[in-house]
Amino acid sequence: MDNTLLSVIYFIACSHAAMLAVALWMRSEKAKPGRVLSMVVAILAYKLFEGGATYSGLYRFVPHLLDLMPAMVMVLGPVFYGYVRQVSGQPALNWQQWLLHLTPWLAVWFFLNSPSVFRDAEAKIAMWQMIANSDGSYRKLPTEIVFRLLAIKAHLTAYLWLSWRALGQFTETVDNLRSDNSGDIVKQLRLLTIAFIFLEATWVSLFIANQYFDLGTLNQVSQIWLLFIAGLVLAMGFAGLQQPNMIFTQEERLLTSVEQPVGNAVKTNVPQQEKVKYIHSALPESAANEIAKLIEQTMESQQLFLDDKLTLTELAKTLEMKSHTVSQVINQQMKTNFYKLVNGYRVQHATHLLESEQVNWSIERIALESGFSNRVTFNKAFKEQMNCTASNYKKRHRQAS
């Protein structure tokens, strides 16, 4: 691919990443996961800047801004895992833990890469000029360097696997815990983790093909990797900006550890004695029916569904019951889950607003007034329950009347 076009693509992606990083930081409170995610995006932005500077020739003017973060993925893995830890309800990493996780990268930086970082500007320009002129024609690297690069990728893969596991514990149970779009965000974050894993697998495959089968060049490996990064930045920002500070609580983690299907059990570090309190709490049929009626009466009389952040634990507190008991009744007695139950009430409320001749609000405002946090979730829930869009429902009702 033409170097000028590549540099334009990288700089555009870098500017998007920089804006996303700032937006995530500004929208997040101190010590919230959104700020950790902003650091992930900022790291990717810097790598894209390096790519743009390399292929555009900008390195001649800013040599000391390049190669400040060699082995970048050794930072990316721990930071992304730190974000996922907080989202999944685990305690945020303290500075000692951060130092422990980043020690491998610091060791590589100080003992292997610091000489190239601190060299003078002319030497750096000459190095980048040599790389640019080579066009990636050099192929064989010493075996030691090959294994070192593969070890760095394995380091990132380990953190991505831990992140995948941490998010996986909520995949099957999030609809029993939340009534908003948390389930969609968890799925998006898991897809993002898969994309990272696929990205690294692609790099390793291309690298091995180049080193041992003389296929392609090292420049092509780098170009393809950075192009994938450019696409991931946009996906990461879209997922993170929806709920940058989404955090599952410790009680939700406990409920998740109990409700996980046997074949999908994920270690959650929840004390065994705490789990026992929630397991096998058999309810008589009559008691389950009474609780189901109480849930319906409370939802209707207090209109709890109008709170777009309503969770199972908050409903349980209102009913003065254990969260697991409420979840059990909703699942087994009412034959639904918490997400569908609450959004069912919201859709009913929305239909009343759509049918009212005194209400001339937009569809988006009706969604917000009905307890939905955004129009996307509203449209999905409305279509599932009414088998048509809100706009079509409103149009049909007015035609019928």
WOPENOR-V477187 format. One record per residue. N is the residue number from 1. RES is the residue in one small letter. PHI is phi in whole degrees, 0 to 359 (* if undefined). PSI is psi in radians with two decimals (none if undefined). OMEGA is omega in whole degrees, 0 to 359 (NA if undefined). Layout:
N_RES_PHI_PSI_OMEGA / N_RES_PHI_PSI_OMEGA
This chain:
1_m_*_2.50_181 / 2_d_302_2.36_184 / 3_n_296_-0.61_179 / 4_t_296_-0.78_179 / 5_l_296_-0.74_178 / 6_l_300_-0.79_181 / 7_s_296_-0.65_178 / 8_v_296_-0.79_179 / 9_i_300_-0.79_182 / 10_y_294_-0.71_181 / 11_f_291_-0.65_177 / 12_i_297_-0.82_179 / 13_a_296_-0.65_179 / 14_c_297_-0.75_180 / 15_s_295_-0.70_176 / 16_h_298_-0.79_181 / 17_a_297_-0.72_180 / 18_a_297_-0.75_179 / 19_m_294_-0.68_178 / 20_l_295_-0.71_179 / 21_a_299_-0.76_179 / 22_v_295_-0.75_181 / 23_a_297_-0.77_179 / 24_l_297_-0.72_180 / 25_w_295_-0.77_183 / 26_m_290_-0.56_182 / 27_r_276_-0.10_184 / 28_s_249_2.50_176 / 29_e_278_2.90_180 / 30_k_300_2.39_178 / 31_a_69_0.25_177 / 32_k_266_2.75_184 / 33_p_297_-0.45_180 / 34_g_301_-0.58_180 / 35_r_288_-0.57_176 / 36_v_291_-0.70_178 / 37_l_297_-0.63_178 / 38_s_298_-0.57_177 / 39_m_291_-0.66_177 / 40_v_300_-0.83_181 / 41_v_295_-0.68_179 / 42_a_297_-0.68_178 / 43_i_298_-0.76_178 / 44_l_294_-0.64_179 / 45_a_300_-0.74_180 / 46_y_296_-0.73_180 / 47_k_295_-0.64_177 / 48_l_292_-0.63_175 / 49_f_298_-0.76_177 / 50_e_302_-0.78_180 / 51_g_297_-0.78_179 / 52_g_296_-0.72_180 / 53_a_294_-0.63_181 / 54_t_293_-0.85_186 / 55_y_277_-0.24_179 / 56_s_263_-0.24_184 / 57_g_88_0.08_180 / 58_l_295_-0.34_181 / 59_y_301_-0.40_179 / 60_r_295_-0.47_185 / 61_f_258_-0.40_182 / 62_v_229_0.93_185 / 63_p_298_-0.54_184 / 64_h_280_-0.08_177 / 65_l_269_-0.10_183 / 66_l_256_2.71_175 / 67_d_62_0.52_177 / 68_l_278_-0.32_182 / 69_m_231_1.13_176 / 70_p_297_2.68_183 / 71_a_55_0.80_184 / 72_m_307_-0.63_184 / 73_v_294_-0.34_177 / 74_m_286_-0.28_172 / 75_v_266_-0.71_183 / 76_l_302_-0.77_182 / 77_g_301_-0.98_180 / 78_p_299_-0.66_182 / 79_v_291_-0.75_178 / 80_f_297_-0.71_177 / 81_y_295_-0.66_177 / 82_g_299_-0.67_176 / 83_y_295_-0.84_182 / 84_v_296_-0.67_178 / 85_r_305_-0.84_182 / 86_q_293_-0.73_179 / 87_v_300_-0.70_183 / 88_s_277_0.21_173 / 89_g_86_0.10_177 / 90_q_276_2.70_180 / 91_p_301_2.49_177 / 92_a_296_2.57_179 / 93_l_294_2.33_174 / 94_n_275_3.08_187 / 95_w_294_-0.55_178 / 96_q_293_-0.71_179 / 97_q_292_-0.71_176 / 98_w_301_-0.78_180 / 99_l_299_-0.71_179 / 100_l_297_-0.80_182 / 101_h_292_-0.54_183 / 102_l_266_-0.04_181 / 103_t_302_-0.76_178 / 104_p_303_-0.75_180 / 105_w_293_-0.73_179 / 106_l_298_-0.66_179 / 107_a_295_-0.79_179 / 108_v_298_-0.72_183 / 109_w_296_-0.86_185 / 110_f_288_-0.73_189 / 111_f_267_-0.38_184 / 112_l_245_-0.63_189 / 113_n_249_-0.26_183 / 114_s_301_-0.61_178 / 115_p_301_-0.72_180 / 116_s_287_-0.49_180 / 117_v_290_-0.67_186 / 118_f_263_0.15_178 / 119_r_289_2.87_184 / 120_d_286_2.92_186 / 121_a_299_-0.74_182 / 122_e_297_-0.71_180 / 123_a_294_-0.68_179 / 124_k_293_-0.77_180 / 125_i_299_-0.74_179 / 126_a_298_-0.69_179 / 127_m_296_-0.84_181 / 128_w_292_-0.59_178 / 129_q_295_-0.72_178 / 130_m_298_-0.74_179 / 131_i_297_-0.76_181 / 132_a_295_-0.72_182 / 133_n_288_-0.49_183 / 134_s_291_-0.44_182 / 135_d_56_0.46_177 / 136_g_72_0.29_185 / 137_s_291_-0.45_176 / 138_y_289_2.43_188 / 139_r_238_-0.94_188 / 140_k_279_2.20_175 / 141_l_252_2.69_176 / 142_p_303_2.54_182 / 143_t_305_-0.65_180 / 144_e_300_-0.76_180 / 145_i_291_-0.66_178 / 146_v_301_-0.85_180 / 147_f_293_-0.58_178 / 148_r_295_-0.76_179 / 149_l_295_-0.71_179 / 150_l_293_-0.61_177 / 151_a_295_-0.67_178 / 152_i_298_-0.73_178 / 153_k_293_-0.64_177 / 154_a_296_-0.63_177 / 155_h_301_-0.82_178 / 156_l_296_-0.74_181 / 157_t_300_-0.64_179 / 158_a_298_-0.75_180 / 159_y_290_-0.61_177 / 160_l_294_-0.65_178 / 161_w_295_-0.74_177 / 162_l_298_-0.68_179 / 163_s_294_-0.74_178 / 164_w_300_-0.76_180 / 165_r_294_-0.74_181 / 166_a_297_-0.71_179 / 167_l_285_-0.54_184 / 168_g_298_-0.48_183 / 169_q_293_-0.32_181 / 170_f_257_-0.12_185 / 171_t_301_-0.79_184 / 172_e_276_-0.33_190 / 173_t_244_-0.10_186 / 174_v_300_-0.58_180 / 175_d_289_-0.23_174 / 176_n_270_-0.09_185 / 177_l_245_-0.59_187 / 178_r_234_2.68_178 / 179_s_248_0.04_180 / 180_d_259_-2.71_182 / 181_n_267_0.43_179 / 182_s_301_-0.64_180 / 183_g_298_-0.73_179 / 184_d_295_-0.68_181 / 185_i_292_-0.70_177 / 186_v_300_-0.75_179 / 187_k_297_-0.72_179 / 188_q_295_-0.71_179 / 189_l_293_-0.64_177 / 190_r_293_-0.69_177 / 191_l_296_-0.66_178 / 192_l_297_-0.71_178 / 193_t_296_-0.74_177 / 194_i_299_-0.70_180 / 195_a_297_-0.70_177 / 196_f_297_-0.78_180 / 197_i_298_-0.76_178 / 198_f_297_-0.70_179 / 199_l_301_-0.81_181 / 200_e_291_-0.63_177 / 201_a_295_-0.66_178 / 202_t_296_-0.78_180 / 203_w_299_-0.82_181 / 204_v_298_-0.74_181 / 205_s_297_-0.82_180 / 206_l_295_-0.68_181 / 207_f_295_-0.80_179 / 208_i_295_-0.70_178 / 209_a_299_-0.65_179 / 210_n_288_-0.77_187 / 211_q_286_-0.61_188 / 212_y_245_-0.21_180 / 213_f_233_0.13_177 / 214_d_54_0.65_178 / 215_l_257_2.14_178 / 216_g_73_-3.01_179 / 217_t_232_2.88_179 / 218_l_295_-0.56_177 / 219_n_298_-0.73_179 / 220_q_295_-0.66_176 / 221_v_301_-0.81_181 / 222_s_295_-0.73_181 / 223_q_297_-0.82_181 / 224_i_296_-0.71_180 / 225_w_298_-0.79_181 / 226_l_291_-0.57_176 / 227_l_295_-0.69_175 / 228_f_298_-0.73_179 / 229_i_301_-0.72_180 / 230_a_301_-0.73_178 / 231_g_289_-0.66_181 / 232_l_294_-0.58_180 / 233_v_301_-0.78_180 / 234_l_295_-0.74_180 / 235_a_296_-0.71_181 / 236_m_295_-0.73_179 / 237_g_295_-0.70_180 / 238_f_298_-0.76_181 / 239_a_291_-0.77_185 / 240_g_288_-0.60_184 / 241_l_288_-0.36_180 / 242_q_295_-0.85_176 / 243_q_216_1.35_186 / 244_p_298_-0.41_183 / 245_n_246_0.47_178 / 246_m_296_2.19_180 / 247_i_222_2.27_172 / 248_f_277_2.39_183 / 249_t_281_2.95_179 / 250_q_296_-0.65_179 / 251_e_293_-0.65_177 / 252_e_293_-0.63_175 / 253_r_297_-0.68_179 / 254_l_296_-0.80_178 / 255_l_298_-0.68_179 / 256_t_296_-0.71_181 / 257_s_295_-0.48_180 / 258_v_278_-0.70_188 / 259_e_270_-0.04_178 / 260_q_300_2.32_172 / 261_p_302_2.57_185 / 262_v_306_-0.74_182 / 263_g_286_-0.26_183 / 264_n_246_0.33_185 / 265_a_299_2.39_179 / 266_v_235_2.35_180 / 267_k_296_2.23_184 / 268_t_239_0.07_179 / 269_n_59_0.50_177 / 270_v_268_2.25_181 / 271_p_306_2.42_183 / 272_q_299_-0.63_181 / 273_q_294_-0.47_177 / 274_e_287_-0.64_179 / 275_k_296_-0.67_185 / 276_v_301_-0.59_181 / 277_k_299_-0.47_187 / 278_y_258_-0.23_188 / 279_i_267_2.51_173 / 280_h_59_0.62_176 / 281_s_273_1.37_184 / 282_a_295_2.34_180 / 283_l_249_2.32_173 / 284_p_299_2.66_181 / 285_e_303_-0.76_182 / 286_s_296_-0.72_179 / 287_a_294_-0.71_179 / 288_a_297_-0.70_178 / 289_n_296_-0.71_180 / 290_e_294_-0.72_179 / 291_i_293_-0.68_178 / 292_a_299_-0.76_178 / 293_k_295_-0.68_180 / 294_l_295_-0.70_178 / 295_i_299_-0.81_181 / 296_e_296_-0.78_181 / 297_q_297_-0.75_181 / 298_t_293_-0.73_180 / 299_m_298_-0.72_183 / 300_e_283_-0.77_185 / 301_s_287_-0.69_182 / 302_q_263_-0.10_180 / 303_q_48_0.86_180 / 304_l_298_-0.44_183 / 305_f_294_-0.27_179 / 306_l_286_-0.21_175 / 307_d_277_1.95_184 / 308_d_292_-0.22_179 / 309_k_254_0.29_181 / 310_l_299_2.30_178 / 311_t_236_2.94_179 / 312_l_300_-0.75_182 / 313_t_295_-0.62_178 / 314_e_290_-0.68_176 / 315_l_297_-0.73_179 / 316_a_298_-0.68_177 / 317_k_296_-0.70_178 / 318_t_297_-0.68_180 / 319_l_278_-0.16_184 / 320_e_59_0.84_179 / 321_m_227_2.93_175 / 322_k_287_2.49_181 / 323_s_300_-0.68_181 / 324_h_295_-0.64_179 / 325_t_295_-0.78_179 / 326_v_297_-0.75_179 / 327_s_297_-0.71_180 / 328_q_297_-0.74_180 / 329_v_293_-0.76_180 / 330_i_298_-0.76_182 / 331_n_287_-0.83_189 / 332_q_269_-0.70_185 / 333_q_271_-0.73_183 / 334_m_267_-0.07_175 / 335_k_56_0.76_178 / 336_t_207_-3.00_173 / 337_n_238_2.99_186 / 338_f_299_-0.73_181 / 339_y_301_-0.86_181 / 340_k_291_-0.63_180 / 341_l_298_-0.94_183 / 342_v_294_-0.76_181 / 343_n_289_-0.38_172 / 344_g_296_-0.78_176 / 345_y_296_-0.68_180 / 346_r_295_-0.73_179 / 347_v_295_-0.73_177 / 348_q_301_-0.74_179 / 349_h_297_-0.70_180 / 350_a_295_-0.67_179 / 351_t_296_-0.65_177 / 352_h_297_-0.70_179 / 353_l_291_-0.66_179 / 354_l_292_-0.56_181 / 355_e_278_-0.36_184 / 356_s_288_2.27_178 / 357_e_284_-0.33_181 / 358_q_276_-0.20_182 / 359_v_256_2.07_179 / 360_n_241_0.59_182 / 361_w_284_2.80_174 / 362_s_288_2.83_179 / 363_i_300_-0.68_181 / 364_e_296_-0.72_180 / 365_r_291_-0.66_177 / 366_i_299_-0.70_178 / 367_a_299_-0.81_180 / 368_l_293_-0.70_180 / 369_e_291_-0.34_181 / 370_s_268_-0.02_177 / 371_g_105_0.01_178 / 372_f_275_2.48_182 / 373_s_277_-0.32_179 / 374_n_202_2.86_185 / 375_r_288_-0.54_181 / 376_v_299_-0.85_179 / 377_t_297_-0.69_179 / 378_f_299_-0.87_181 / 379_n_300_-0.72_180 / 380_k_296_-0.85_182 / 381_a_292_-0.71_182 / 382_f_296_-0.78_182 / 383_k_292_-0.64_179 / 384_e_295_-0.66_184 / 385_q_272_-0.66_186 / 386_m_256_-0.09_180 / 387_n_60_0.45_175 / 388_c_198_2.92_179 / 389_t_280_2.85_179 / 390_a_297_-0.65_179 / 391_s_297_-0.77_179 / 392_n_294_-0.66_178 / 393_y_298_-0.79_180 / 394_k_296_-0.72_180 / 395_k_295_-0.77_180 / 396_r_296_-0.72_181 / 397_h_296_-0.73_181 / 398_r_290_-0.60_176 / 399_q_293_-0.66_180 / 400_a_291_-0.57_182 / 401_s_271_none_NA
